[in-house]
Amino acid sequence: MLDGQQVDLLVGGMTCTSCAARIEKKLNRMPGVAATVNYATEKASVFVPAGTSVDDAIKTIEATGYTAVRPAAAPVADTGDPELATLRQRLLVSAALTVPVAALSMIPVLQFTNWQWLALTLAAPVAIWGAWPFHRAAWVNARHGAATMDTLVSVGVLAALGWSLYALFFGMAGMAGMTMSFTFSATPGGGADEIYLEVASAVTVFILAGRYAEARAKRNSGAALQALLELGAKETTLLKDGIESRISTALLVVGDEFVVRPGEKIATDGLIVDGSSAIDASLLTGESVPIEVGPGDNVVGATLNSGGRLVVRAVRVGADTELAHIGRLVEQAQTGKAEVQRLADRVSAVFVPIVIGLALATLAGWLLVGAGATMAFTAAVATLIIACPCALGLATPTALLVGTGRGAQLGILIKGPQVLESTRRVDTIVLDKTGTITTGRMTLSSVVPHECGSVDELLALAGAAESGSEHPIARAITAGAVSKLGPLLPSSAFLSEQGLGVQAEVDGRLVLVGRPAWLVERWGLRVPIELQAVLGTAEGLGKTAVMVAWEGQVRGVLTVADTVKPTSAGAVERFRALGLTPMLVTGDNLAAAQNVAASVGITDVTAGVLPADKARVIARLQAEGHVVAMVGDGVNDAVALATADLGIAMGSGTDVAIEASDLTLMRSDLLAAADAIRLSRRTLTTIKANLFWAFAYNVAAIPLAMAGLLNPLIAGAAMALSSVFVVTNSLRLRGFRALPVA
């Protein structure tokens, strides 16, 4: 392997995927350098060989017309997004100036004497200052022999403005009393009395609006890693020489001992040196049942201490922790995901040079046949304006905005147009168990009495005894007792043995509730044969069983489990109706996973997997040719969500999962996942239809413009008509409805 270093650079100034491709091409031409550039994350991952400086790679990117800095050199504080704020300012100012220009140009009754000069005063700042990002990007692209969406915008705006200036200063349009009039064909001398300032300003505003919506979506592209950092504990209690003191978690070093009280997060990966408790690790492992820990057990940072006081010795800190490792996996998965290149950019690379060539050919052709300069220039400008990309720029953002707006009403968040292509091609959907198919909360499942009065008596005494405990299983039993029987019986003399069981006096009896082994070994009780069968059945179904005893005898068994959501089975049926094969992949044990899968109609189950293993399962399916969607809600699902072709996060889950996903379900309901895929597919179909008609209008009208059958004003009207069609077609998405619950 070559000697060198792998570095990540933050790249600025990219406006489309072709920018990323150009930077990547330039970097890979450097001797020994291997680079990938991701437009969505605005990062370049560069391998720099020994003997080559990272600064050389930065200079190469800057020479290509963009900016690059190392992440460490980037601002750390959240000072907002000045680029987004500037774009918003351009949009608002340009829109305010464009409204009167459009009104004056299109409503004859408003055209007072010399109105055209007011229109020029208002439109010129829009066409120059408002459209400056497009002009600058077009110039950068032109310097490197390329054309993109920005080239189309810049050419269209400048052509409309340029012809308007010609008509005002050298034609008849600047005369007092000038009014706008329509003629369907360009005639010798025609066009010199027409201005197209509303075209120049309206195109700028429409495209700025689309670019602003895109920029807002991209602003949160790196929020997953920030969410991971915020997940961990900010402060912890350091224990040194028997003295406790609060310090920042960042100050911990390997070997430090710190205290974790009930309800606190564990500050970093470590080893328990004192105390025992139940650790809620569901955010990292997906395991719904709290993990019982004691001296000598390893614990992971950011997990929650649900029980007793712990003293933990730090084993890994900072970038070496499990949480940081998951963060790196998420980043790598996001960087490696193939982005769908926009159809508009792909076509514009060929479309723009052809249109410019046709416009020049039109100009030369009419001059050669002796039609005169005005006729030739009018036809040439009409050719340029008919190709103006107003509808092309609206095609994606209008459909996306309407689709996402309707999705928000239905509890569905679509993060951007780049995720829509995957929804059409997805054929496999991988589902997490805890919090996705199930509720993620422990609830009382069954009450089986033995040699006692009744189910009610067993539940009443067990619920009262457990009322003094904060353990998740105890809370499930207590909640079940209150729900069925009402207020609990009073209890006293409560004692708890962490991770084993509790004892309390209830109604004059010493009641024991805990693990079967605890009642047998600690209290010398015998488990009746009938209850042994109950325990075996509960274990086979992946449930957690506790025994209840009083007066020296085992009186029954209570089981608790994570319950399946009532809509999950129906959602699985809808996935199949959409042509998707459902799979269950979970960190839980196989028995629990198979039980849940059978209850919702899933036959393909993979259980007992770690977070990185979930991503490997998805990668294996992708290698087999499948296009995979993943639905999850925890940190343990974040890597898989980012690896999948389509990541769907439950809104009830963690911010990390939500930020790593492509679609977010604000309702904690799998039925919403089916609706999300349907809505995404419908939105993608609308975008493709919009793009087709946006090009169709232009392509069909270009020959007419070249033939002199359209003057620039008619060309502008045709362009506006294509925009109206695109917007109207997009508005049809407002009629999308979620399927009713069966």
Buried (B, 14 or more C-beta within 10 A) or exposed (E): EEEBEEBBBBBEBBBBBBBBBBBBEBBEEBEEBBBBBBBBBBBBBBBBBEEBEBEBBBEBBEEBBBEBBEEEEEEEEEEEBEEBEEBBEBBEBBBEBBBBBBEBBEEEEEBEEEBBBEBBEBBBBBBBBBBEBBBBBBEBBEEEEBBBBBBBBBBBBBBBBBBBBBBBEEBEBBEEEBEBEEEEBBEBBBBBBBBBBBBBBBBBBBBBBBBBBBBBBBEEBBBBBBBBEEBBBEBBBBBEEEEEEEBEBEEBEBEBBBBBEBEBBBBBBBBBEBBBBBBBBBBBBBBBBBBBBBEEBEBBBBBBBBBBBBBBBBBBBEEEBBBBBBBEBBBBBBBEBEBBBBBBBBBBBEBBBEBBEBBEEBBEBBBEEEBEEBBBBBBBBBBBBBBBBBBBBBBBBBBBBBBBEBBEEBBBBBBBBBBBBBBBEBBBBBBBBBBBBBBBBBBBBBBBBBEBEEBEBBBBBBBBBBBBBBBBBBBBBBBBBBEBBEEBBEBEEBEBEBBBBBBBBBEEBBBBBBBBEBBBEBBEBEBBEEBEEBBEBBBEBBBBBBBBBBEEEBBBBBBBBBBBBEBBBBBBBBBEEBEBBBBBBBBBBEBBBBBBBEBBBBEEBBBEBBBBBBBBBBBEBBEEEBBBBBBBBBBBBBBBBBBBBBBBBBBBBBBBBBBBBBBBBBBBBBBBBBBBBBBBBBBBBBBBBBBEBBBEBBEEBBEBBBBBBBBBBBBBBBBBEBBEBBBEBBEEBEEBEBEEEE
